[in-house]
Amino acid sequence: MLQSEIWDARAAQSYDTPGAGMFAPATLGPTVDRLAELAEGGRALEFAIGTGRVAVPLAARGVPVSGIELSVPMVDQLRTKVDETAVPVVVGDMATARVPGEFQLVYLVYNTISNLLTQAEQVACFRNAARHLAPGGRFVVELWVPELRTLPPGQQAVVWEQAPGYIGLDTYDVLHQQVVSHHFRFDAEAGHEAQVVRSPHRYIWPAELDLMAELAGMTLESRHADWTGAEFTAQSRSHVSVYRTAGPR
């Protein structure tokens, strides 16, 4: 399934969950705080800007934000919050689309780089970020760590979240470094048939991500387990990696 088919009008209309999930203040607040700090008063560009979950509050903090987004319905949902003058968006692929001007910060949050399903596309994404950055600018990637240590031989699926009315599981193809995320939503009390949404991804190890950055002329500046700056360890399930181009610091 194509990414443009996954992020259709129905997905865009149901994406925002104000005050909960990825929109919860405890999740969104530290993200915006850290990005505003890394922008250092300059312009920011969000790859896969979506409905503006991060861009809108970041712009409200005084950071000039532009975006690239593949899904027109997601941009339409963003436009219900801010207009083109507040947060301009180029519709296109984050691996190739260009936005006018130069940026101090390019960022890609919530595992979205894994929506690019080949290594070549992911490398192209890094190179596209580098093309947009001013000397000394930063590229920030938020990404999960593959759960392969919990996958015993012969088993293909890992349940990564269980909650009332929701089950999330991933099925891995370790030969081709592919994973499909399955999101099951249902009424736990009424017993209605579950709704299932599936999305394909290419998972990336942190070391591979660092090599992609090197190919694009960037080096790793920092890596933490989350946006608050927690230490990244062997047990961390995700990371926020900051890469920097050569130039003034």
C-alpha positions in Angstrom: 0.0 0.0 0.0 1.3 3.5 -0.9 1.8 6.0 1.9 -0.6 8.4 0.1 -3.3 5.7 0.3 -2.7 5.2 4.0 -2.8 8.9 4.9 -6.1 9.6 3.2 -9.0 11.9 4.2 -10.3 9.4 6.8 -6.9 9.1 8.4 -6.4 12.9 8.4 -9.8 13.5 10.1 -9.1 11.0 12.8 -5.4 11.8 13.3 -5.6 14.6 15.9 -6.3 13.5 19.5 -6.1 16.8 21.4 -4.7 16.4 24.9 -4.2 12.6 24.6 -1.8 10.2 23.0 1.0 11.9 21.0 -0.9 15.2 21.6 -0.6 14.8 25.4 1.2 17.8 27.0 3.7 15.4 28.6 4.7 14.2 25.1 4.2 17.3 23.0 5.6 19.9 25.4 9.2 18.5 25.7 9.2 18.0 21.9 8.4 21.6 21.1 10.7 22.9 23.9 13.7 20.9 22.5 13.1 21.9 18.9 12.8 25.6 19.8 16.1 25.3 21.6 17.8 23.6 18.7 16.5 26.1 16.2 18.5 28.8 17.9 16.3 31.6 16.7 16.5 30.5 13.0 14.0 29.0 10.6 12.8 25.4 10.9 11.6 22.9 8.3 9.5 19.8 9.3 9.6 16.8 7.0 6.2 15.0 7.0 4.5 17.9 8.8 1.1 16.1 8.8 -1.7 18.0 10.5 0.8 20.3 12.3 0.9 18.5 15.7 4.4 19.9 16.3 4.6 22.7 13.8 1.7 24.7 15.0 2.8 25.0 18.7 6.4 25.5 17.5 5.4 28.4 15.3 3.4 29.8 18.2 6.7 29.9 20.1 8.0 32.3 17.5 10.0 29.8 15.4 9.3 30.3 11.7 8.2 26.9 10.5 7.7 25.5 7.0 6.8 21.9 6.0 6.9 19.2 3.4 3.9 16.7 3.3 3.0 14.0 0.9 -0.7 13.8 1.9 -3.0 16.5 0.7 -5.7 15.5 3.2 -3.3 15.9 6.0 -2.4 19.4 4.8 -6.1 20.2 4.5 -6.5 19.3 8.2 -3.5 21.5 9.0 -5.2 24.4 7.2 -8.1 24.2 9.7 -5.6 25.4 12.3 -3.3 27.8 10.5 -3.1 29.4 7.0 -0.3 29.2 4.4 1.3 32.5 5.6 1.7 31.1 9.2 3.1 27.7 8.2 3.8 27.3 4.5 3.8 23.7 3.1 5.2 22.1 0.0 3.2 19.0 -1.1 5.7 16.3 -2.0 8.0 13.5 -1.0 10.3 14.4 1.9 13.2 12.6 0.2 13.1 14.9 -2.8 10.8 17.9 -2.4 12.5 21.3 -2.0 11.4 24.3 0.1 12.7 27.8 -0.8 15.3 29.3 1.5 17.8 28.0 4.1 17.0 26.6 7.5 18.8 26.3 10.8 16.8 23.2 11.7 15.2 20.3 9.8 13.3 17.8 11.9 11.5 14.5 11.4 9.5 13.2 14.3 7.5 10.2 15.5 9.3 7.5 13.5 8.3 9.0 10.1 11.6 8.3 8.4 10.6 4.6 8.5 7.7 5.4 6.1 10.4 5.5 3.4 10.5 1.8 2.5 14.0 1.5 1.0 17.5 2.3 2.3 18.1 4.4 -0.9 15.0 6.6 -0.1 16.1 7.0 3.5 19.6 8.1 2.5 18.0 10.5 0.0 16.0 12.0 2.9 19.2 12.7 4.8 20.7 14.3 1.7 17.6 16.4 1.2 17.8 17.6 4.8 21.4 18.6 4.3 20.5 20.6 1.1 18.1 22.7 3.2 20.4 23.4 6.1 22.6 26.4 6.7 26.2 25.7 7.7 26.2 24.4 11.2 22.5 23.6 10.9 20.9 20.5 12.6 18.8 17.6 11.4 16.8 15.9 14.2 15.3 12.4 13.9 13.0 10.8 16.4 12.8 7.0 15.8 12.0 3.8 17.6 14.5 1.0 18.2 13.5 -2.3 16.5 12.2 -4.8 19.1 14.0 -7.7 17.6 15.6 -8.8 20.9 12.0 -9.8 22.0 11.5 -11.8 18.9 12.4 -15.5 19.4 13.3 -17.7 16.4 10.3 -18.7 14.4 8.1 -15.9 15.7 7.3 -12.9 13.4 5.1 -10.7 15.6 5.7 -8.5 18.7 2.9 -6.9 20.7 4.2 -3.4 21.6 1.1 -1.9 23.3 -2.1 -3.2 24.9 -4.7 -0.9 26.3 -8.5 -0.9 26.7 -9.9 -0.9 23.2 -6.5 -1.1 21.5 -3.8 -3.5 20.6 -0.7 -2.6 18.6 1.6 -5.2 17.1 4.4 -5.3 14.6 5.2 -8.2 12.2 8.8 -8.3 11.1 10.5 -9.5 7.9 14.1 -9.6 9.2 15.5 -10.7 5.8 14.4 -7.5 4.1 14.4 -5.2 7.2 10.7 -4.5 6.8 8.0 -4.3 9.4 4.2 -3.8 9.2 2.5 -2.1 12.2 -1.0 -3.3 12.9 -3.4 -1.1 14.9 -6.5 -2.9 16.3 -9.2 -0.7 17.7 -12.4 -2.0 19.2 -15.0 -1.4 21.8 -13.8 -3.6 24.7 -17.3 -3.6 26.3 -19.6 -3.8 23.4 -17.6 -6.6 21.7 -17.9 -5.0 18.2 -15.7 -6.2 15.4 -12.2 -4.6 15.5 -11.0 -2.0 13.1 -7.6 -2.7 11.7 -5.1 -0.2 10.2 -1.8 -1.4 8.8 1.2 0.6 7.8 4.5 -0.7 6.3 7.9 0.6 7.4 11.6 0.0 7.0 13.2 -0.2 10.4 16.7 1.4 10.9 19.3 0.7 13.6 20.9 3.8 15.2 24.3 2.9 13.7 22.8 2.7 10.2 21.2 6.1 10.8 24.6 7.5 11.7 26.1 6.2 8.4 23.2 7.8 6.4 24.1 11.1 8.1 27.8 10.7 7.2 26.9 10.0 3.6 25.0 13.3 3.6 27.9 15.3 5.2 26.5 15.4 8.7 27.8 14.1 12.0 26.1 12.9 15.2 25.9 15.7 17.8 23.8 14.0 20.5 21.5 11.0 21.0 19.0 10.7 23.9 16.2 8.3 24.8 13.6 11.0 24.6 13.0 14.7 24.2 13.7 15.5 27.8 17.3 14.4 27.4 17.2 11.0 29.2 20.2 8.9 28.6 20.1 6.5 25.7 20.9 3.0 26.8 20.7 -0.6 25.5 17.2 -0.8 27.0 15.9 2.4 25.3 12.9 1.8 23.0 13.4 5.0 21.0 15.8 7.8 20.5 16.1 11.4 19.5 19.2 11.9 17.4 20.7 15.3 16.5 23.0 15.6 13.4 24.9 18.6 12.4 26.4 20.0 9.2 29.8 21.4 9.0 30.1 25.1 9.6 29.8 27.8 12.3 28.8 26.7 15.7 
